[in-house]
Amino acid sequence: MVGPSRGVHVQGRQYLACGSADHGRRALSRGSIQRVAAMTAAPENARTPNLGRNVVNGAVSGGVRILLRAEGACALAAAVLAYARFGHGWGMFALFFLTPDLSFLGYLAGPETGAVSYNFAHSFVGALTTLAAGALLSLSVLVTAGLIWVAHIGFDRALGYGLKYPDGFALTHPGRIGRARTGG
């Protein structure tokens, strides 16, 4: 049996080195494999794409960062306005507004688990699904929960917080949050 390291794939076909059991597949000499590999490799002068002056170390900045925060503020405003019309009173809103932040408890199990639990509670996917289900099924409790959830996420995004990467709590999709630590 020949392992995957003994051949090369070119345009959907696998070519095996000469002398190996090719089982009906095309065979190439060692030199041919090296030439194919050279043809499919990136040019020597290739460099990473220029992400622009608004991206610094993978973090958004400038107008894009402002736009992301404005989107969060709009989500918060829309959810609060809809809650004023369809919600169950401001006491309930205040009581449950910070409920998604209970997902921080996932960080007690480690950064990967923490990021998954935080992202589940701070993604619009769950909040909008809950809101849509409430609207479609005429369940006011789901509408209320969905609106509070959307408001919370919008609030966080307006402040610059985002979905977390498992590499660390401060690493979010809009960029690093908090003060950057310096060595020494």
Buried (B, 14 or more C-beta within 10 A) or exposed (E): EBEEEBBBEBEEEBBBBEEBEBEEBEBBEEEBBEEBEEEEEEEEEEEEEEEEEEBEEEBBBEEBBEEBBEEBBEBBEBBBEBBEEBBBEEEBBEEBBEEBEEBEEBBEEEBEBBBBBBBBBBBBEBBBBBBEBBBEEEBEEBBBBBBBBBBBBBBBBBEBBBBBBBEEBBBBBBBBBEEEEEEE
